[in-house]
Amino acid sequence: MGIKNTFERMVEARQKQARRYVNGALLNLDDETLNRAGLTRDGIKAEGVSVYPF
């Protein structure tokens, strides 16, 4: 595995982690706001969710 491939895999993993974090934050919004953004609660959950306590 070359350095480029390793870097690409690392970036992809961080993007997935960030998306799960954002999905967790989006679930704090009400359904009306999610619908205006073209999102559904079930769709967000299907993508994966992580919650990071502060």
mmCIF entry with sequence, helices, sheets and N, C-alpha, C, O atoms, coordinates in Angstrom:
data_MODEL
# 
_entry.id   MODEL 
# 
_entity.id                         1 
_entity.type                       polymer 
_entity.pdbx_number_of_molecules   1 
# 
_entity_poly.entity_id                      1 
_entity_poly.type                           'polypeptide(L)' 
_entity_poly.nstd_linkage                   no 
_entity_poly.nstd_monomer                   no 
_entity_poly.pdbx_seq_one_letter_code       MGIKNTFERMVEARQKQARRYVNGALLNLDDETLNRAGLTRDGIKAEGVSVYPF 
_entity_poly.pdbx_seq_one_letter_code_can   MGIKNTFERMVEARQKQARRYVNGALLNLDDETLNRAGLTRDGIKAEGVSVYPF 
_entity_poly.pdbx_strand_id                 A 
# 
loop_
_entity_poly_seq.entity_id 
_entity_poly_seq.num 
_entity_poly_seq.mon_id 
_entity_poly_seq.hetero 
1 1  MET n 
1 2  GLY n 
1 3  ILE n 
1 4  LYS n 
1 5  ASN n 
1 6  THR n 
1 7  PHE n 
1 8  GLU n 
1 9  ARG n 
1 10 MET n 
1 11 VAL n 
1 12 GLU n 
1 13 ALA n 
1 14 ARG n 
1 15 GLN n 
1 16 LYS n 
1 17 GLN n 
1 18 ALA n 
1 19 ARG n 
1 20 ARG n 
1 21 TYR n 
1 22 VAL n 
1 23 ASN n 
1 24 GLY n 
1 25 ALA n 
1 26 LEU n 
1 27 LEU n 
1 28 ASN n 
1 29 LEU n 
1 30 ASP n 
1 31 ASP n 
1 32 GLU n 
1 33 THR n 
1 34 LEU n 
1 35 ASN n 
1 36 ARG n 
1 37 ALA n 
1 38 GLY n 
1 39 LEU n 
1 40 THR n 
1 41 ARG n 
1 42 ASP n 
1 43 GLY n 
1 44 ILE n 
1 45 LYS n 
1 46 ALA n 
1 47 GLU n 
1 48 GLY n 
1 49 VAL n 
1 50 SER n 
1 51 VAL n 
1 52 TYR n 
1 53 PRO n 
1 54 PHE n 
# 
_struct_asym.id          A 
_struct_asym.entity_id   1 
# 
loop_
_struct_conf.conf_type_id 
_struct_conf.id 
_struct_conf.pdbx_PDB_helix_id 
_struct_conf.beg_label_comp_id 
_struct_conf.beg_label_asym_id 
_struct_conf.beg_label_seq_id 
_struct_conf.pdbx_beg_PDB_ins_code 
_struct_conf.end_label_comp_id 
_struct_conf.end_label_asym_id 
_struct_conf.end_label_seq_id 
_struct_conf.pdbx_end_PDB_ins_code 
_struct_conf.beg_auth_comp_id 
_struct_conf.beg_auth_asym_id 
_struct_conf.beg_auth_seq_id 
_struct_conf.end_auth_comp_id 
_struct_conf.end_auth_asym_id 
_struct_conf.end_auth_seq_id 
_struct_conf.pdbx_PDB_helix_class 
_struct_conf.details 
_struct_conf.pdbx_PDB_helix_length 
HELX_P HELX_P1 AA1 ILE A 3  ? LEU A 26 ? ILE A 3  LEU A 26 1 ? 24 
HELX_P HELX_P2 AA2 ASP A 31 ? ARG A 36 ? ASP A 31 ARG A 36 1 ? 6  
HELX_P HELX_P3 AA3 ARG A 41 ? GLU A 47 ? ARG A 41 GLU A 47 1 ? 7  
# 
_struct_conf_type.id          HELX_P 
_struct_conf_type.criteria    ? 
_struct_conf_type.reference   ? 
# 
loop_
_atom_site.group_PDB 
_atom_site.id 
_atom_site.type_symbol 
_atom_site.label_atom_id 
_atom_site.label_alt_id 
_atom_site.label_comp_id 
_atom_site.label_asym_id 
_atom_site.label_entity_id 
_atom_site.label_seq_id 
_atom_site.pdbx_PDB_ins_code 
_atom_site.Cartn_x 
_atom_site.Cartn_y 
_atom_site.Cartn_z 
_atom_site.occupancy 
_atom_site.B_iso_or_equiv 
_atom_site.pdbx_formal_charge 
_atom_site.auth_seq_id 
_atom_site.auth_comp_id 
_atom_site.auth_asym_id 
_atom_site.auth_atom_id 
_atom_site.pdbx_PDB_model_num 
ATOM 1   N N  . MET A 1 1  ? 0.848   -1.176 0.000  1.00 0.00 ? 1  MET A N  1 
ATOM 2   C CA . MET A 1 1  ? 0.000   0.000  0.000  1.00 0.00 ? 1  MET A CA 1 
ATOM 3   C C  . MET A 1 1  ? 0.893   1.237  0.000  1.00 0.00 ? 1  MET A C  1 
ATOM 4   O O  . MET A 1 1  ? 1.748   1.391  0.872  1.00 0.00 ? 1  MET A O  1 
ATOM 5   N N  . GLY A 1 2  ? 0.695   2.104  -0.965 1.00 0.00 ? 2  GLY A N  1 
ATOM 6   C CA . GLY A 1 2  ? 1.499   3.301  -1.057 1.00 0.00 ? 2  GLY A CA 1 
ATOM 7   C C  . GLY A 1 2  ? 1.023   4.393  -0.108 1.00 0.00 ? 2  GLY A C  1 
ATOM 8   O O  . GLY A 1 2  ? -0.057  4.320  0.476  1.00 0.00 ? 2  GLY A O  1 
ATOM 9   N N  . ILE A 1 3  ? 1.863   5.397  0.020  1.00 0.00 ? 3  ILE A N  1 
ATOM 10  C CA . ILE A 1 3  ? 1.547   6.505  0.922  1.00 0.00 ? 3  ILE A CA 1 
ATOM 11  C C  . ILE A 1 3  ? 0.291   7.250  0.462  1.00 0.00 ? 3  ILE A C  1 
ATOM 12  O O  . ILE A 1 3  ? -0.497  7.712  1.287  1.00 0.00 ? 3  ILE A O  1 
ATOM 13  N N  . LYS A 1 4  ? 0.110   7.366  -0.853 1.00 0.00 ? 4  LYS A N  1 
ATOM 14  C CA . LYS A 1 4  ? -1.075  8.054  -1.375 1.00 0.00 ? 4  LYS A CA 1 
ATOM 15  C C  . LYS A 1 4  ? -2.347  7.301  -0.998 1.00 0.00 ? 4  LYS A C  1 
ATOM 16  O O  . LYS A 1 4  ? -3.327  7.908  -0.566 1.00 0.00 ? 4  LYS A O  1 
ATOM 17  N N  . ASN A 1 5  ? -2.331  5.997  -1.158 1.00 0.00 ? 5  ASN A N  1 
ATOM 18  C CA . ASN A 1 5  ? -3.498  5.180  -0.824 1.00 0.00 ? 5  ASN A CA 1 
ATOM 19  C C  . ASN A 1 5  ? -3.789  5.257  0.672  1.00 0.00 ? 5  ASN A C  1 
ATOM 20  O O  . ASN A 1 5  ? -4.949  5.340  1.076  1.00 0.00 ? 5  ASN A O  1 
ATOM 21  N N  . THR A 1 6  ? -2.754  5.230  1.482  1.00 0.00 ? 6  THR A N  1 
ATOM 22  C CA . THR A 1 6  ? -2.931  5.337  2.933  1.00 0.00 ? 6  THR A CA 1 
ATOM 23  C C  . THR A 1 6  ? -3.554  6.673  3.298  1.00 0.00 ? 6  THR A C  1 
ATOM 24  O O  . THR A 1 6  ? -4.469  6.733  4.119  1.00 0.00 ? 6  THR A O  1 
ATOM 25  N N  . PHE A 1 7  ? -3.059  7.746  2.685  1.00 0.00 ? 7  PHE A N  1 
ATOM 26  C CA . PHE A 1 7  ? -3.595  9.078  2.949  1.00 0.00 ? 7  PHE A CA 1 
ATOM 27  C C  . PHE A 1 7  ? -5.060  9.165  2.535  1.00 0.00 ? 7  PHE A C  1 
ATOM 28  O O  . PHE A 1 7  ? -5.877  9.718  3.272  1.00 0.00 ? 7  PHE A O  1 
ATOM 29  N N  . GLU A 1 8  ? -5.401  8.628  1.367  1.00 0.00 ? 8  GLU A N  1 
ATOM 30  C CA . GLU A 1 8  ? -6.781  8.661  0.879  1.00 0.00 ? 8  GLU A CA 1 
ATOM 31  C C  . GLU A 1 8  ? -7.716  7.897  1.817  1.00 0.00 ? 8  GLU A C  1 
ATOM 32  O O  . GLU A 1 8  ? -8.839  8.339  2.059  1.00 0.00 ? 8  GLU A O  1 
ATOM 33  N N  . ARG A 1 9  ? -7.271  6.768  2.343  1.00 0.00 ? 9  ARG A N  1 
ATOM 34  C CA . ARG A 1 9  ? -8.090  5.990  3.271  1.00 0.00 ? 9  ARG A CA 1 
ATOM 35  C C  . ARG A 1 9  ? -8.280  6.740  4.584  1.00 0.00 ? 9  ARG A C  1 
ATOM 36  O O  . ARG A 1 9  ? -9.350  6.688  5.190  1.00 0.00 ? 9  ARG A O  1 
ATOM 37  N N  . MET A 1 10 ? -7.231  7.438  5.017  1.00 0.00 ? 10 MET A N  1 
ATOM 38  C CA . MET A 1 10 ? -7.327  8.208  6.249  1.00 0.00 ? 10 MET A CA 1 
ATOM 39  C C  . MET A 1 10 ? -8.315  9.368  6.080  1.00 0.00 ? 10 MET A C  1 
ATOM 40  O O  . MET A 1 10 ? -9.123  9.629  6.971  1.00 0.00 ? 10 MET A O  1 
ATOM 41  N N  . VAL A 1 11 ? -8.253  10.051 4.956  1.00 0.00 ? 11 VAL A N  1 
ATOM 42  C CA . VAL A 1 11 ? -9.169  11.156 4.685  1.00 0.00 ? 11 VAL A CA 1 
ATOM 43  C C  . VAL A 1 11 ? -10.605 10.639 4.610  1.00 0.00 ? 11 VAL A C  1 
ATOM 44  O O  . VAL A 1 11 ? -11.520 11.258 5.153  1.00 0.00 ? 11 VAL A O  1 
ATOM 45  N N  . GLU A 1 12 ? -10.798 9.522  3.947  1.00 0.00 ? 12 GLU A N  1 
ATOM 46  C CA . GLU A 1 12 ? -12.145 8.946  3.833  1.00 0.00 ? 12 GLU A CA 1 
ATOM 47  C C  . GLU A 1 12 ? -12.705 8.585  5.216  1.00 0.00 ? 12 GLU A C  1 
ATOM 48  O O  . GLU A 1 12 ? -13.881 8.824  5.491  1.00 0.00 ? 12 GLU A O  1 
ATOM 49  N N  . ALA A 1 13 ? -11.877 8.021  6.067  1.00 0.00 ? 13 ALA A N  1 
ATOM 50  C CA . ALA A 1 13 ? -12.328 7.657  7.412  1.00 0.00 ? 13 ALA A CA 1 
ATOM 51  C C  . ALA A 1 13 ? -12.716 8.898  8.211  1.00 0.00 ? 13 ALA A C  1 
ATOM 52  O O  . ALA A 1 13 ? -13.712 8.879  8.934  1.00 0.00 ? 13 ALA A O  1 
ATOM 53  N N  . ARG A 1 14 ? -11.943 9.973  8.090  1.00 0.00 ? 14 ARG A N  1 
ATOM 54  C CA . ARG A 1 14 ? -12.257 11.209 8.810  1.00 0.00 ? 14 ARG A CA 1 
ATOM 55  C C  . ARG A 1 14 ? -13.536 11.845 8.278  1.00 0.00 ? 14 ARG A C  1 
ATOM 56  O O  . ARG A 1 14 ? -14.313 12.411 9.047  1.00 0.00 ? 14 ARG A O  1 
ATOM 57  N N  . GLN A 1 15 ? -13.763 11.757 6.956  1.00 0.00 ? 15 GLN A N  1 
ATOM 58  C CA . GLN A 1 15 ? -14.987 12.298 6.376  1.00 0.00 ? 15 GLN A CA 1 
ATOM 59  C C  . GLN A 1 15 ? -16.208 11.552 6.910  1.00 0.00 ? 15 GLN A C  1 
ATOM 60  O O  . GLN A 1 15 ? -17.224 12.173 7.223  1.00 0.00 ? 15 GLN A O  1 
ATOM 61  N N  . LYS A 1 16 ? -16.119 10.238 7.015  1.00 0.00 ? 16 LYS A N  1 
ATOM 62  C CA . LYS A 1 16 ? -17.226 9.443  7.554  1.00 0.00 ? 16 LYS A CA 1 
ATOM 63  C C  . LYS A 1 16 ? -17.468 9.805  9.016  1.00 0.00 ? 16 LYS A C  1 
ATOM 64  O O  . LYS A 1 16 ? -18.615 9.921  9.448  1.00 0.00 ? 16 LYS A O  1 
ATOM 65  N N  . GLN A 1 17 ? -16.396 9.981  9.772  1.00 0.00 ? 17 GLN A N  1 
ATOM 66  C CA . GLN A 1 17 ? -16.518 10.349 11.178 1.00 0.00 ? 17 GLN A CA 1 
ATOM 67  C C  . GLN A 1 17 ? -17.198 11.707 11.316 1.00 0.00 ? 17 GLN A C  1 
ATOM 68  O O  . GLN A 1 17 ? -18.077 11.887 12.159 1.00 0.00 ? 17 GLN A O  1 
ATOM 69  N N  . ALA A 1 18 ? -16.787 12.659 10.486 1.00 0.00 ? 18 ALA A N  1 
ATOM 70  C CA . ALA A 1 18 ? -17.370 14.007 10.531 1.00 0.00 ? 18 ALA A CA 1 
ATOM 71  C C  . ALA A 1 18 ? -18.850 13.959 10.152 1.00 0.00 ? 18 ALA A C  1 
ATOM 72  O O  . ALA A 1 18 ? -19.672 14.641 10.765 1.00 0.00 ? 18 ALA A O  1 
ATOM 73  N N  . ARG A 1 19 ? -19.189 13.159 9.150  1.00 0.00 ? 19 ARG A N  1 
ATOM 74  C CA . ARG A 1 19 ? -20.584 13.065 8.713  1.00 0.00 ? 19 ARG A CA 1 
ATOM 75  C C  . ARG A 1 19 ? -21.465 12.490 9.832  1.00 0.00 ? 19 ARG A C  1 
ATOM 76  O O  . ARG A 1 19 ? -22.578 12.966 10.056 1.00 0.00 ? 19 ARG A O  1 
ATOM 77  N N  . ARG A 1 20 ? -20.963 11.472 10.527 1.00 0.00 ? 20 ARG A N  1 
ATOM 78  C CA . ARG A 1 20 ? -21.731 10.900 11.630 1.00 0.00 ? 20 ARG A CA 1 
ATOM 79  C C  . ARG A 1 20 ? -21.928 11.924 12.742 1.00 0.00 ? 20 ARG A C  1 
ATOM 80  O O  . ARG A 1 20 ? -22.992 11.972 13.359 1.00 0.00 ? 20 ARG A O  1 
ATOM 81  N N  . TYR A 1 21 ? -20.918 12.737 12.998 1.00 0.00 ? 21 TYR A N  1 
ATOM 82  C CA . TYR A 1 21 ? -21.022 13.777 14.018 1.00 0.00 ? 21 TYR A CA 1 
ATOM 83  C C  . TYR A 1 21 ? -22.069 14.816 13.605 1.00 0.00 ? 21 TYR A C  1 
ATOM 84  O O  . TYR A 1 21 ? -22.914 15.204 14.411 1.00 0.00 ? 21 TYR A O  1 
ATOM 85  N N  . VAL A 1 22 ? -22.010 15.261 12.354 1.00 0.00 ? 22 VAL A N  1 
ATOM 86  C CA . VAL A 1 22 ? -22.981 16.242 11.849 1.00 0.00 ? 22 VAL A CA 1 
ATOM 87  C C  . VAL A 1 22 ? -24.389 15.663 11.916 1.00 0.00 ? 22 VAL A C  1 
ATOM 88  O O  . VAL A 1 22 ? -25.330 16.364 12.288 1.00 0.00 ? 22 VAL A O  1 
ATOM 89  N N  . ASN A 1 23 ? -24.540 14.396 11.562 1.00 0.00 ? 23 ASN A N  1 
ATOM 90  C CA . ASN A 1 23 ? -25.861 13.765 11.636 1.00 0.00 ? 23 ASN A CA 1 
ATOM 91  C C  . ASN A 1 23 ? -26.395 13.776 13.055 1.00 0.00 ? 23 ASN A C  1 
ATOM 92  O O  . ASN A 1 23 ? -27.588 13.991 13.265 1.00 0.00 ? 23 ASN A O  1 
ATOM 93  N N  . GLY A 1 24 ? -25.531 13.547 14.028 1.00 0.00 ? 24 GLY A N  1 
ATOM 94  C CA . GLY A 1 24 ? -25.948 13.606 15.423 1.00 0.00 ? 24 GLY A CA 1 
ATOM 95  C C  . GLY A 1 24 ? -26.464 14.988 15.792 1.00 0.00 ? 24 GLY A C  1 
ATOM 96  O O  . GLY A 1 24 ? -27.459 15.118 16.505 1.00 0.00 ? 24 GLY A O  1 
ATOM 97  N N  . ALA A 1 25 ? -25.785 16.018 15.303 1.00 0.00 ? 25 ALA A N  1 
ATOM 98  C CA . ALA A 1 25 ? -26.221 17.386 15.572 1.00 0.00 ? 25 ALA A CA 1 
ATOM 99  C C  . ALA A 1 25 ? -27.530 17.692 14.844 1.00 0.00 ? 25 ALA A C  1 
ATOM 100 O O  . ALA A 1 25 ? -28.395 18.373 15.395 1.00 0.00 ? 25 ALA A O  1 
ATOM 101 N N  . LEU A 1 26 ? -27.684 17.201 13.621 1.00 0.00 ? 26 LEU A N  1 
ATOM 102 C CA . LEU A 1 26 ? -28.907 17.443 12.858 1.00 0.00 ? 26 LEU A CA 1 
ATOM 103 C C  . LEU A 1 26 ? -30.129 16.846 13.546 1.00 0.00 ? 26 LEU A C  1 
ATOM 104 O O  . LEU A 1 26 ? -31.227 17.397 13.455 1.00 0.00 ? 26 LEU A O  1 
ATOM 105 N N  . LEU A 1 27 ? -29.944 15.732 14.228 1.00 0.00 ? 27 LEU A N  1 
ATOM 106 C CA . LEU A 1 27 ? -31.078 15.097 14.904 1.00 0.00 ? 27 LEU A CA 1 
ATOM 107 C C  . LEU A 1 27 ? -31.613 15.938 16.056 1.00 0.00 ? 27 LEU A C  1 
ATOM 108 O O  . LEU A 1 27 ? -32.695 15.658 16.571 1.00 0.00 ? 27 LEU A O  1 
ATOM 109 N N  . ASN A 1 28 ? -30.881 16.950 16.464 1.00 0.00 ? 28 ASN A N  1 
ATOM 110 C CA . ASN A 1 28 ? -31.370 17.863 17.506 1.00 0.00 ? 28 ASN A CA 1 
ATOM 111 C C  . ASN A 1 28 ? -32.356 18.890 16.950 1.00 0.00 ? 28 ASN A C  1 
ATOM 112 O O  . ASN A 1 28 ? -33.029 19.582 17.713 1.00 0.00 ? 28 ASN A O  1 
ATOM 113 N N  . LEU A 1 29 ? -32.441 18.988 15.620 1.00 0.00 ? 29 LEU A N  1 
ATOM 114 C CA . LEU A 1 29 ? -33.373 19.926 14.991 1.00 0.00 ? 29 LEU A CA 1 
ATOM 115 C C  . LEU A 1 29 ? -34.776 19.336 14.954 1.00 0.00 ? 29 LEU A C  1 
ATOM 116 O O  . LEU A 1 29 ? -34.953 18.119 15.002 1.00 0.00 ? 29 LEU A O  1 
ATOM 117 N N  . ASP A 1 30 ? -35.768 20.215 14.869 1.00 0.00 ? 30 ASP A N  1 
ATOM 118 C CA . ASP A 1 30 ? -37.149 19.731 14.777 1.00 0.00 ? 30 ASP A CA 1 
ATOM 119 C C  . ASP A 1 30 ? -37.438 19.240 13.357 1.00 0.00 ? 30 ASP A C  1 
ATOM 120 O O  . ASP A 1 30 ? -36.720 19.568 12.413 1.00 0.00 ? 30 ASP A O  1 
ATOM 121 N N  . ASP A 1 31 ? -38.498 18.451 13.226 1.00 0.00 ? 31 ASP A N  1 
ATOM 122 C CA . ASP A 1 31 ? -38.836 17.840 11.934 1.00 0.00 ? 31 ASP A CA 1 
ATOM 123 C C  . ASP A 1 31 ? -39.118 18.879 10.856 1.00 0.00 ? 31 ASP A C  1 
ATOM 124 O O  . ASP A 1 31 ? -38.761 18.671 9.696  1.00 0.00 ? 31 ASP A O  1 
ATOM 125 N N  . GLU A 1 32 ? -39.748 19.984 11.213 1.00 0.00 ? 32 GLU A N  1 
ATOM 126 C CA . GLU A 1 32 ? -40.052 21.026 10.221 1.00 0.00 ? 32 GLU A CA 1 
ATOM 127 C C  . GLU A 1 32 ? -38.766 21.595 9.616  1.00 0.00 ? 32 GLU A C  1 
ATOM 128 O O  . GLU A 1 32 ? -38.685 21.793 8.404  1.00 0.00 ? 32 GLU A O  1 
ATOM 129 N N  . THR A 1 33 ? -37.785 21.852 10.439 1.00 0.00 ? 33 THR A N  1 
ATOM 130 C CA . THR A 1 33 ? -36.507 22.391 9.964  1.00 0.00 ? 33 THR A CA 1 
ATOM 131 C C  . THR A 1 33 ? -35.798 21.366 9.091  1.00 0.00 ? 33 THR A C  1 
ATOM 132 O O  . THR A 1 33 ? -35.234 21.714 8.053  1.00 0.00 ? 33 THR A O  1 
ATOM 133 N N  . LEU A 1 34 ? -35.824 20.105 9.507  1.00 0.00 ? 34 LEU A N  1 
ATOM 134 C CA . LEU A 1 34 ? -35.198 19.055 8.694  1.00 0.00 ? 34 LEU A CA 1 
ATOM 135 C C  . LEU A 1 34 ? -35.879 18.942 7.338  1.00 0.00 ? 34 LEU A C  1 
ATOM 136 O O  . LEU A 1 34 ? -35.209 18.801 6.315  1.00 0.00 ? 34 LEU A O  1 
ATOM 137 N N  . ASN A 1 35 ? -37.203 19.004 7.324  1.00 0.00 ? 35 ASN A N  1 
ATOM 138 C CA . ASN A 1 35 ? -37.940 18.915 6.062  1.00 0.00 ? 35 ASN A CA 1 
ATOM 139 C C  . ASN A 1 35 ? -37.614 20.072 5.132  1.00 0.00 ? 35 ASN A C  1 
ATOM 140 O O  . ASN A 1 35 ? -37.485 19.878 3.924  1.00 0.00 ? 35 ASN A O  1 
ATOM 141 N N  . ARG A 1 36 ? -37.479 21.280 5.684  1.00 0.00 ? 36 ARG A N  1 
ATOM 142 C CA . ARG A 1 36 ? -37.108 22.444 4.850  1.00 0.00 ? 36 ARG A CA 1 
ATOM 143 C C  . ARG A 1 36 ? -35.734 22.268 4.229  1.00 0.00 ? 36 ARG A C  1 
ATOM 144 O O  . ARG A 1 36 ? -35.464 22.794 3.149  1.00 0.00 ? 36 ARG A O  1 
ATOM 145 N N  . ALA A 1 37 ? -34.870 21.534 4.906  1.00 0.00 ? 37 ALA A N  1 
ATOM 146 C CA . ALA A 1 37 ? -33.519 21.278 4.393  1.00 0.00 ? 37 ALA A CA 1 
ATOM 147 C C  . ALA A 1 37 ? -33.484 20.061 3.465  1.00 0.00 ? 37 ALA A C  1 
ATOM 148 O O  . ALA A 1 37 ? -32.432 19.696 2.941  1.00 0.00 ? 37 ALA A O  1 
ATOM 149 N N  . GLY A 1 38 ? -34.650 19.441 3.272  1.00 0.00 ? 38 GLY A N  1 
ATOM 150 C CA . GLY A 1 38 ? -34.713 18.274 2.397  1.00 0.00 ? 38 GLY A CA 1 
ATOM 151 C C  . GLY A 1 38 ? -34.221 17.001 3.058  1.00 0.00 ? 38 GLY A C  1 
ATOM 152 O O  . GLY A 1 38 ? -33.798 16.065 2.379  1.00 0.00 ? 38 GLY A O  1 
ATOM 153 N N  . LEU A 1 39 ? -34.276 16.964 4.384  1.00 0.00 ? 39 LEU A N  1 
ATOM 154 C CA . LEU A 1 39 ? -33.792 15.812 5.140  1.00 0.00 ? 39 LEU A CA 1 
ATOM 155 C C  . LEU A 1 39 ? -34.932 15.160 5.906  1.00 0.00 ? 39 LEU A C  1 
ATOM 156 O O  . LEU A 1 39 ? -35.941 15.795 6.213  1.00 0.00 ? 39 LEU A O  1 
ATOM 157 N N  . THR A 1 40 ? -34.751 13.891 6.205  1.00 0.00 ? 40 THR A N  1 
ATOM 158 C CA . THR A 1 40 ? -35.697 13.193 7.069  1.00 0.00 ? 40 THR A CA 1 
ATOM 159 C C  . THR A 1 40 ? -34.924 12.575 8.230  1.00 0.00 ? 40 THR A C  1 
ATOM 160 O O  . THR A 1 40 ? -33.744 12.248 8.104  1.00 0.00 ? 40 THR A O  1 
ATOM 161 N N  . ARG A 1 41 ? -35.590 12.426 9.329  1.00 0.00 ? 41 ARG A N  1 
ATOM 162 C CA . ARG A 1 41 ? -34.960 11.830 10.508 1.00 0.00 ? 41 ARG A CA 1 
ATOM 163 C C  . ARG A 1 41 ? -34.487 10.399 10.202 1.00 0.00 ? 41 ARG A C  1 
ATOM 164 O O  . ARG A 1 41 ? -33.392 10.008 10.606 1.00 0.00 ? 41 ARG A O  1 
ATOM 165 N N  . ASP A 1 42 ? -35.309 9.627  9.493  1.00 0.00 ? 42 ASP A N  1 
ATOM 166 C CA . ASP A 1 42 ? -34.940 8.251  9.142  1.00 0.00 ? 42 ASP A CA 1 
ATOM 167 C C  . ASP A 1 42 ? -33.741 8.221  8.195  1.00 0.00 ? 42 ASP A C  1 
ATOM 168 O O  . ASP A 1 42 ? -32.867 7.363  8.323  1.00 0.00 ? 42 ASP A O  1 
ATOM 169 N N  . GLY A 1 43 ? -33.699 9.157  7.247  1.00 0.00 ? 43 GLY A N  1 
ATOM 170 C CA . GLY A 1 43 ? -32.579 9.222  6.315  1.00 0.00 ? 43 GLY A CA 1 
ATOM 171 C C  . GLY A 1 43 ? -31.267 9.537  7.012  1.00 0.00 ? 43 GLY A C  1 
ATOM 172 O O  . GLY A 1 43 ? -30.222 8.976  6.681  1.00 0.00 ? 43 GLY A O  1 
ATOM 173 N N  . ILE A 1 44 ? -31.334 10.431 7.971  1.00 0.00 ? 44 ILE A N  1 
ATOM 174 C CA . ILE A 1 44 ? -30.142 10.788 8.735  1.00 0.00 ? 44 ILE A CA 1 
ATOM 175 C C  . ILE A 1 44 ? -29.654 9.584  9.540  1.00 0.00 ? 44 ILE A C  1 
ATOM 176 O O  . ILE A 1 44 ? -28.461 9.283  9.562  1.00 0.00 ? 44 ILE A O  1 
ATOM 177 N N  . LYS A 1 45 ? -30.579 8.909  10.194 1.00 0.00 ? 45 LYS A N  1 
ATOM 178 C CA . LYS A 1 45 ? -30.208 7.733  10.994 1.00 0.00 ? 45 LYS A CA 1 
ATOM 179 C C  . LYS A 1 45 ? -29.609 6.638  10.123 1.00 0.00 ? 45 LYS A C  1 
ATOM 180 O O  . LYS A 1 45 ? -28.700 5.931  10.558 1.00 0.00 ? 45 LYS A O  1 
ATOM 181 N N  . ALA A 1 46 ? -30.111 6.489  8.887  1.00 0.00 ? 46 ALA A N  1 
ATOM 182 C CA . ALA A 1 46 ? -29.618 5.459  7.986  1.00 0.00 ? 46 ALA A CA 1 
ATOM 183 C C  . ALA A 1 46 ? -28.156 5.704  7.585  1.00 0.00 ? 46 ALA A C  1 
ATOM 184 O O  . ALA A 1 46 ? -27.421 4.761  7.292  1.00 0.00 ? 46 ALA A O  1 
ATOM 185 N N  . GLU A 1 47 ? -27.743 6.974  7.574  1.00 0.00 ? 47 GLU A N  1 
ATOM 186 C CA . GLU A 1 47 ? -26.367 7.309  7.223  1.00 0.00 ? 47 GLU A CA 1 
ATOM 187 C C  . GLU A 1 47 ? -25.406 7.032  8.367  1.00 0.00 ? 47 GLU A C  1 
ATOM 188 O O  . GLU A 1 47 ? -24.199 6.920  8.151  1.00 0.00 ? 47 GLU A O  1 
ATOM 189 N N  . GLY A 1 48 ? -25.923 6.923  9.569  1.00 0.00 ? 48 GLY A N  1 
ATOM 190 C CA . GLY A 1 48 ? -25.083 6.680  10.738 1.00 0.00 ? 48 GLY A CA 1 
ATOM 191 C C  . GLY A 1 48 ? -24.989 7.924  11.593 1.00 0.00 ? 48 GLY A C  1 
ATOM 192 O O  . GLY A 1 48 ? -24.940 9.042  11.081 1.00 0.00 ? 48 GLY A O  1 
ATOM 193 N N  . VAL A 1 49 ? -24.963 7.724  12.895 1.00 0.00 ? 49 VAL A N  1 
ATOM 194 C CA . VAL A 1 49 ? -24.973 8.826  13.837 1.00 0.00 ? 49 VAL A CA 1 
ATOM 195 C C  . VAL A 1 49 ? -23.986 8.533  14.950 1.00 0.00 ? 49 VAL A C  1 
ATOM 196 O O  . VAL A 1 49 ? -23.900 7.411  15.450 1.00 0.00 ? 49 VAL A O  1 
ATOM 197 N N  . SER A 1 50 ? -23.244 9.562  15.329 1.00 0.00 ? 50 SER A N  1 
ATOM 198 C CA . SER A 1 50 ? -22.387 9.484  16.514 1.00 0.00 ? 50 SER A CA 1 
ATOM 199 C C  . SER A 1 50 ? -22.658 10.719 17.341 1.00 0.00 ? 50 SER A C  1 
ATOM 200 O O  . SER A 1 50 ? -22.833 11.816 16.810 1.00 0.00 ? 50 SER A O  1 
ATOM 201 N N  . VAL A 1 51 ? -22.691 10.531 18.623 1.00 0.00 ? 51 VAL A N  1 
ATOM 202 C CA . VAL A 1 51 ? -22.907 11.649 19.534 1.00 0.00 ? 51 VAL A CA 1 
ATOM 203 C C  . VAL A 1 51 ? -21.662 11.766 20.410 1.00 0.00 ? 51 VAL A C  1 
ATOM 204 O O  . VAL A 1 51 ? -21.250 10.808 21.064 1.00 0.00 ? 51 VAL A O  1 
ATOM 205 N N  . TYR A 1 52 ? -21.075 12.957 20.407 1.00 0.00 ? 52 TYR A N  1 
ATOM 206 C CA . TYR A 1 52 ? -19.896 13.201 21.213 1.00 0.00 ? 52 TYR A CA 1 
ATOM 207 C C  . TYR A 1 52 ? -20.252 14.134 22.344 1.00 0.00 ? 52 TYR A C  1 
ATOM 208 O O  . TYR A 1 52 ? -20.512 15.313 22.102 1.00 0.00 ? 52 TYR A O  1 
ATOM 209 N N  . PRO A 1 53 ? -20.273 13.648 23.573 1.00 0.00 ? 53 PRO A N  1 
ATOM 210 C CA . PRO A 1 53 ? -20.608 14.519 24.704 1.00 0.00 ? 53 PRO A CA 1 
ATOM 211 C C  . PRO A 1 53 ? -19.500 15.531 24.948 1.00 0.00 ? 53 PRO A C  1 
ATOM 212 O O  . PRO A 1 53 ? -18.320 15.240 24.757 1.00 0.00 ? 53 PRO A O  1 
ATOM 213 N N  . PHE A 1 54 ? -19.894 16.706 25.365 1.00 0.00 ? 54 PHE A N  1 
ATOM 214 C CA . PHE A 1 54 ? -18.900 17.766 25.625 1.00 0.00 ? 54 PHE A CA 1 
ATOM 215 C C  . PHE A 1 54 ? -18.698 17.932 27.092 1.00 0.00 ? 54 PHE A C  1 
ATOM 216 O O  . PHE A 1 54 ? -17.903 18.771 27.515 1.00 0.00 ? 54 PHE A O  1 
# 
